[in-house]
């Protein structure tokens, strides 16, 4: 029997659903710190930063994702997470994540020097850091 009653959770990227189903708990990287959401949570809209999103499904299994920045909406006992990118922890190749982080840091350095979009470079570097962190904590 679950520790907490399940409720509908959706983790959505521009490409589609990364997760859609019942969950006991959702933990997301809020802009001001981690947010834990259980069933019957008060209505909430929050900005999310790149980091690790954890979903404890209705069977008690914890699913981990590296997620980009985005938004969370909790309303009518349902949570919707909208992010630019979400990668299942099991699908992350640690060496590829490390390479992506190195490239992102180089691109950020160039952008801060006047050669490129600083905002996009910062965003990519932050997500690449999230990928390496989630890959390293498996």
Rosetta silent file (secondary structure, phi, psi, omega in degrees, C-alpha in Angstrom):
SEQUENCE: XXXXXXXXXXXXXXXXXXXXXXXXXXXXXXXXXXXXXXXXXXXXXXXXXXXXXXXXXXXXXXXXXXXXXXXXXXXXXXXXXXXXXXXXXXXXXXXXXXXXXXXXXXXXXXXXXXXXXXXXXXXXXXXXXXXXXXXXXX
SCORE:     score description
SCORE:     0.000 S_00000001
   1 L     0.000  136.563 -178.168    0.000    0.000    0.000 S_00000001
   2 L   -65.291  152.102  176.608    1.383    3.452   -0.877 S_00000001
   3 L   -69.490  -34.011 -177.684    2.615    5.794    1.855 S_00000001
   4 L  -131.925  149.751  178.653    0.643    8.666    0.332 S_00000001
   5 L   -65.388  137.661  179.307   -2.428    8.668   -1.920 S_00000001
   6 L   -74.467  156.711  177.417   -1.489    8.899   -5.599 S_00000001
   7 E  -147.921  160.918 -177.088   -2.485   11.790   -7.840 S_00000001
   8 E   -70.636  132.467  176.606   -1.957   12.614  -11.551 S_00000001
   9 E  -131.158  136.827  175.040    1.474   13.985  -12.506 S_00000001
  10 E  -128.682  129.671  173.491    2.667   15.025  -15.952 S_00000001
  11 E  -112.523  110.921 -169.288    6.257   15.905  -16.863 S_00000001
  12 E  -120.889  135.581  173.316    6.060   17.550  -20.282 S_00000001
  13 E  -116.579  171.962  176.233    8.715   18.782  -22.725 S_00000001
  14 L   -59.238  -22.967  179.976    8.194   20.363  -26.163 S_00000001
  15 L   -84.396  -14.601 -179.443    8.674   16.851  -27.604 S_00000001
  16 E   136.699 -159.591 -176.752    5.918   15.328  -25.459 S_00000001
  17 E   -79.797  128.738  169.623    5.490   13.490  -22.183 S_00000001
  18 E   -90.315  -31.485  175.263    8.576   12.359  -20.268 S_00000001
  19 E  -150.024  139.378  174.410    6.254   11.000  -17.558 S_00000001
  20 E  -150.986  116.041 -179.660    2.483   10.743  -17.328 S_00000001
  21 E   169.961 -168.258  179.151    0.797    8.777  -14.586 S_00000001
  22 E   -86.855  141.501  179.039   -0.111    8.481  -10.940 S_00000001
  23 E  -140.163  149.455  173.924    2.472    9.487   -8.343 S_00000001
  24 E   -82.592  -38.497 -176.802    2.707    9.531   -4.577 S_00000001
  25 E  -150.886  148.159  176.895    5.171   12.403   -4.506 S_00000001
  26 E  -128.322  131.479  175.104    6.858   14.867   -6.832 S_00000001
  27 E  -125.149  122.055 -177.447   10.042   16.769   -5.968 S_00000001
  28 E  -124.232  156.030  177.754   11.137   19.530   -8.353 S_00000001
  29 E   -84.200   88.730  177.934   13.977   22.090   -8.337 S_00000001
  30 E   -67.431  158.450 -178.932   12.101   25.312   -7.614 S_00000001
  31 L   -59.794  -28.270 -179.361   13.790   28.639   -8.260 S_00000001
  32 L  -105.962    7.496 -178.655   14.047   29.188   -4.475 S_00000001
  33 E   137.592  173.971 -179.077   14.772   25.540   -3.530 S_00000001
  34 E   -64.823  142.360  175.947   13.296   22.074   -3.816 S_00000001
  35 E  -117.804  127.904  175.572    9.511   21.740   -3.751 S_00000001
  36 E  -106.669  128.925 -175.912    7.853   18.541   -2.577 S_00000001
  37 E  -121.144  123.055  173.648    4.296   17.958   -3.750 S_00000001
  38 E  -111.205  173.541  177.437    1.936   15.367   -2.270 S_00000001
  39 L   -57.345  147.845  177.677   -1.730   14.718   -3.052 S_00000001
  40 L    64.109   27.353  176.285   -4.147   17.529   -2.171 S_00000001
  41 L   -66.333  150.455  176.015   -1.420   20.183   -2.211 S_00000001
  42 L   -62.096  151.153  176.476   -2.574   23.788   -2.232 S_00000001
  43 L   -54.884  141.949 -174.052   -2.763   25.434   -5.669 S_00000001
  44 E  -157.586  141.352  167.919    0.668   26.611   -6.780 S_00000001
  45 E  -129.090  129.756 -176.865    2.513   28.008   -9.771 S_00000001
  46 E  -141.843  146.812  172.128    6.299   28.082   -9.538 S_00000001
  47 E   -79.367  139.443  178.963    9.309   28.815  -11.684 S_00000001
  48 E  -113.957  148.173  174.753   11.731   25.881  -11.943 S_00000001
  49 L  -109.387  164.010  177.392   15.496   25.909  -12.419 S_00000001
  50 L   -60.306  141.618  179.556   17.590   23.169  -14.039 S_00000001
  51 E   168.702 -154.560 -178.954   18.194   20.246  -11.705 S_00000001
  52 E  -101.826  130.750  173.797   16.873   16.868  -10.647 S_00000001
  53 E  -109.800  130.243  179.582   13.169   16.035  -10.655 S_00000001
  54 E  -118.964  131.349  178.352   12.094   12.967   -8.681 S_00000001
  55 E  -122.709  119.362  173.523    8.754   11.249   -9.085 S_00000001
  56 E   -92.909  110.221 -174.316    7.716    8.494   -6.688 S_00000001
  57 E   -74.805  178.750 -175.011    5.183    6.558   -8.713 S_00000001
  58 L   -70.396   -7.250  175.062    2.108    4.798   -7.360 S_00000001
  59 L   -97.699   -2.853  179.893    4.130    1.584   -6.941 S_00000001
  60 L    91.689   -1.171  178.584    6.707    3.359   -4.752 S_00000001
  61 L   -78.515  138.578  179.344    9.473    3.368   -7.381 S_00000001
  62 E   -96.502  122.726  176.876   11.471    6.606   -7.627 S_00000001
  63 E  -105.130  129.303 -176.546   11.984    7.888  -11.156 S_00000001
  64 E  -115.300  140.350 -179.349   14.715   10.481  -11.554 S_00000001
  65 E  -136.223  142.806  165.343   15.100   13.004  -14.365 S_00000001
  66 E   -86.779  123.943 -176.413   17.552   15.762  -15.219 S_00000001
  67 E  -123.580  147.420  176.884   15.263   18.660  -16.090 S_00000001
  68 L   -81.931 -179.815  178.028   15.770   22.050  -17.695 S_00000001
  69 L   -70.003  162.000 -177.693   14.160   25.222  -16.418 S_00000001
  70 E   172.658 -145.247 -175.037   10.416   25.600  -16.690 S_00000001
  71 E  -139.977  153.892  174.025    7.248   25.842  -14.644 S_00000001
  72 E  -123.363  135.163  171.675    5.179   23.819  -12.210 S_00000001
  73 E  -126.685  127.403  173.420    1.427   24.103  -11.799 S_00000001
  74 E  -116.755  123.853 -175.333   -0.440   22.332   -9.015 S_00000001
  75 L  -160.719  135.372  176.750   -4.195   22.642   -9.295 S_00000001
  76 L    51.275   47.612  177.218   -7.222   20.472   -8.486 S_00000001
  77 L    57.069   42.645  179.330   -5.055   17.654   -7.086 S_00000001
  78 E  -147.695  140.166  178.835   -2.955   17.423  -10.258 S_00000001
  79 E  -118.273  131.919  176.690    0.638   18.495  -10.985 S_00000001
  80 E  -123.179  122.561  179.259    1.889   19.595  -14.396 S_00000001
  81 E  -111.850  119.133  178.880    5.612   20.184  -14.896 S_00000001
  82 E  -110.456  117.869 -178.611    6.569   22.007  -18.108 S_00000001
  83 E  -134.879  158.653  179.565   10.306   22.001  -18.900 S_00000001
  84 L   -69.232  -31.462 -179.120   12.493   22.597  -21.923 S_00000001
  85 L  -156.818  144.154  176.065   14.134   19.176  -21.629 S_00000001
  86 E  -142.283  126.476 -179.543   13.844   16.102  -19.393 S_00000001
  87 E  -124.161  124.210  177.527   16.195   13.117  -19.513 S_00000001
  88 E   -60.259  135.568 -178.395   15.562    9.941  -17.526 S_00000001
  89 H   -55.327  -36.376 -178.921   18.530    9.244  -15.200 S_00000001
  90 H   -67.331  -21.265 -177.322   18.796    5.712  -16.597 S_00000001
  91 H   -95.315   -1.648 -176.856   19.301    7.104  -20.123 S_00000001
  92 L   -84.568  125.942  172.833   22.123    9.512  -19.229 S_00000001
  93 L   -90.638  116.353 -174.565   25.590    8.561  -20.449 S_00000001
  94 H   -58.993  -40.674 -179.246   27.989   10.059  -17.869 S_00000001
  95 H   -69.618  -36.999  176.774   30.813   10.634  -20.356 S_00000001
  96 H   -67.045  -39.927  178.098   28.441   12.289  -22.845 S_00000001
  97 H   -63.537  -40.148  178.659   27.037   14.493  -20.063 S_00000001
  98 H   -65.763  -41.356  177.483   30.576   15.508  -19.076 S_00000001
  99 H   -63.475  -42.697  179.338   31.440   16.320  -22.699 S_00000001
 100 H   -62.808  -39.608  177.990   28.253   18.373  -23.029 S_00000001
 101 H   -64.538  -43.348  178.531   29.130   20.295  -19.857 S_00000001
 102 H   -60.854  -44.474  178.666   32.635   21.073  -21.152 S_00000001
 103 H   -63.901  -40.801 -179.216   31.201   22.323  -24.450 S_00000001
 104 H   -65.819  -40.105  178.386   28.550   24.391  -22.654 S_00000001
 105 H   -65.648  -38.806  177.197   31.132   26.021  -20.404 S_00000001
 106 H   -64.878  -43.371  178.772   33.283   26.880  -23.423 S_00000001
 107 H   -63.836  -37.816  178.388   30.284   28.342  -25.241 S_00000001
 108 H   -65.658  -41.678  178.309   29.387   30.373  -22.145 S_00000001
 109 H   -61.628  -44.044  177.972   32.912   31.744  -21.909 S_00000001
 110 H   -63.628  -43.941 -178.546   32.795   32.778  -25.586 S_00000001
 111 H   -63.072  -41.415  178.703   29.318   34.323  -25.174 S_00000001
 112 H   -67.330  -20.560  175.778   30.400   36.336  -22.148 S_00000001
 113 L   -87.787    3.377  176.285   33.276   37.573  -24.285 S_00000001
 114 L   104.637    2.076 -177.104   30.829   38.924  -26.863 S_00000001
 115 L  -114.189   75.364  176.168   30.578   35.940  -29.218 S_00000001
 116 L   135.993  179.682 -178.420   27.108   34.491  -28.785 S_00000001
 117 L   -87.488  108.810 -176.784   23.878   34.514  -26.827 S_00000001
 118 H   -63.132  -43.405 -178.634   24.751   34.733  -23.122 S_00000001
 119 H   -59.877  -49.363 -179.134   21.250   33.709  -21.962 S_00000001
 120 H   -63.759  -38.392 -179.952   21.181   30.564  -24.127 S_00000001
 121 H   -67.400  -40.507  177.276   24.732   29.660  -23.117 S_00000001
 122 H   -64.598  -41.659  179.974   23.929   30.033  -19.410 S_00000001
 123 H   -63.145  -45.452  179.257   20.804   27.937  -19.804 S_00000001
 124 H   -64.091  -41.305  179.777   22.679   25.161  -21.629 S_00000001
 125 H   -63.904  -40.865 -179.783   25.486   25.195  -19.044 S_00000001
 126 H   -65.728  -41.391  179.051   22.974   24.927  -16.180 S_00000001
 127 H   -69.423  -39.406  177.817   21.179   21.991  -17.807 S_00000001
 128 H   -62.240  -36.553  175.231   24.478   20.257  -18.638 S_00000001
 129 H   -64.132  -40.985  177.820   25.441   20.589  -14.957 S_00000001
 130 H   -62.335  -41.970  177.581   22.109   18.996  -14.006 S_00000001
 131 H   -58.714  -48.800 -177.477   22.792   16.112  -16.412 S_00000001
 132 H   -66.364  -37.015  178.824   26.223   15.423  -14.929 S_00000001
 133 H   -64.713  -47.039 -179.433   24.911   15.678  -11.368 S_00000001
 134 H   -66.462  -39.316  178.382   22.040   13.250  -12.000 S_00000001
 135 H   -64.184  -37.271 -177.670   24.349   10.880  -13.910 S_00000001
 136 H   -77.058  -15.877 -177.142   26.858   10.946  -11.060 S_00000001
 137 L  -102.675   16.115  178.624   24.295   10.175   -8.364 S_00000001
 138 L   -75.940    0.000    0.000   23.012    6.925   -9.878 S_00000001
